[in-house]
Amino acid sequence: MAKQAFQTVRGMYDLLPERRRLFDYVMTTFAAAAVEAGYGQIETPVLEDEGLFLRSIGEGTDVLDKEIYALTDRGNKRLALRPEGTAGVARAYIEHGMGSLPQPVRLFYMESMWRYDRPQEGRYRQHQQLGLEVLGDASPSSDAQIITLMQRVYRRLRLQKMSLQINSIGDAECRPKYRKALVEYLVEHTGQLAELDRERLAKNPLRVLDSKEAATQSVLADVPQTLNFLCAACQAHFAGVLEYLDDLGITYELNPLLVRGLDYYSRTVFEFYGQREGAQASLGGGGRYDGLLEQIGGVPTPAAGFGGGIERIVLELEAAGVVPPYTEPRRAYVASLGEPARLVAFRLIEQLLDVHVPATGAVDKDGIGAQLARADKLGVPYAVIIGQKEVQDGTVLLRDMTSGAQETLKLGEVAAELRRRFDIS
């Protein structure tokens, strides 16, 4: 019987070292900017009670209806793989009494998320997400600060051509009036809506505004706009957010059709876009979710946040030709010939690593020529060669791989000499 050749599960991917460096570049840049702005890193469990997402995400959303990975454990408890980060952070804020800390509490995370979605470029069933959450602050400055922080992150990543779209979707006071007007308009045009959006109209009408279906897009050209239905408090809040952005000279576009894909959002919503074409041009977005914590069992707590997929940011970096400032460490290659030299070479590699000298080798392989050819392919500047004579004399040959020049050193001098040449203090 033929052996089975296993492959990655559909919608998952292997992150190999070369591309991992791009991911690390994004994550370290993001983390540094967040820490500078007073955010602390949080990590929540991969698995949560399914009810957390049922209560927070909302019925009629694509995530809840089609994409959530749910399971029943051996205790007959319903669990779900984390589809997004905000609900888990909100649960942790409540569970650990963070409301007693000085407010607001600023948190960031870099975690894997899981959604059973149709895989495509920049959209995977397992994906990595950056996130920011500010809990305990109702002011417009909180929304604006999240936006400016992400602008700073994109700028530091050398993504110059970013665009920002922003909207307000109101709150529990004014949104029902808008929802009524929206439903009345969409019902009049039901026959023109795509089938998927007719289903959304019945379950969650605001989701229709986010439709990418061509048939629905023509209907949305004259749809009622959320900004015309805002109550006085929501108008004042949104005006405050825009005032901060204007004061900093941040360019944005008002998009009255912009909504977020999860039900817990209220008031400010925003989205960042890159220069790539198509549905995956969005690099992340967020907004305010003042009712979420109360909805999942906490006390009323204002909050706002951001989430963005690292995969899409990496695609944008590649499209823009951005090369991360990564330098391969200068490394020594230890080559050995014959059995007596094998143990000496192995011991030397470990001794070099102990004193922070990058080193590698293949001590179980005979043939100096093959080993040095491999060292050349690895691009190492120096090779340390140990043969039978060197073992007897307690010496090594240090070869400059660029010039080919060789010199003899005492075995005990190798580490200090390489530290000097590699400028390791």
Number of C-alpha atoms within 10 A of each C-alpha: 3 4 5 6 5 6 9 8 9 12 17 15 13 9 10 8 9 8 12 13 16 22 19 14 17 22 18 11 16 24 20 12 17 24 14 10 13 11 19 16 14 15 14 16 11 15 15 19 16 19 13 19 24 16 16 22 23 17 16 20 18 17 21 18 11 12 16 22 18 15 15 11 9 7 6 8 10 14 18 20 21 27 26 22 25 25 22 22 23 23 18 16 18 19 12 9 10 16 17 10 9 8 12 18 19 22 21 25 24 21 20 19 18 21 23 16 16 11 14 10 10 19 17 21 23 21 20 19 20 20 28 28 27 23 26 21 18 18 14 20 17 22 30 20 16 22 24 16 17 22 19 16 20 22 13 14 19 15 18 13 11 16 17 19 17 23 23 29 28 27 20 13 11 18 18 13 15 20 17 11 16 20 20 13 16 22 14 9 14 17 12 16 23 19 14 12 24 20 15 19 21 11 13 18 19 23 21 25 22 17 18 12 14 10 15 24 18 12 17 19 9 9 17 19 20 24 19 11 20 22 16 9 14 21 16 12 20 23 14 17 20 20 15 17 19 12 8 10 9 14 11 17 12 14 18 18 22 21 26 20 16 18 19 20 26 23 25 24 26 24 25 21 19 24 16 14 9 7 9 17 17 23 24 22 23 26 30 28 24 23 20 26 23 14 14 18 14 17 13 13 19 19 27 29 25 24 23 21 23 24 20 23 24 21 19 22 20 12 12 16 11 14 13 15 8 10 6 7 11 16 19 26 28 26 32 31 22 16 14 16 21 22 15 19 27 18 12 20 23 15 15 19 13 11 12 13 22 18 21 21 20 16 21 15 15 15 12 16 11 12 22 22 11 16 23 16 9 12 16 21 18 23 26 26 23 25 21 15 13 21 18 10 10 14 19 27 21 23 20 15 18 11 8 10 10 16 10 14 16 12 18 12 11 20 19 14 13 19 16 11 12 16 10 11 6
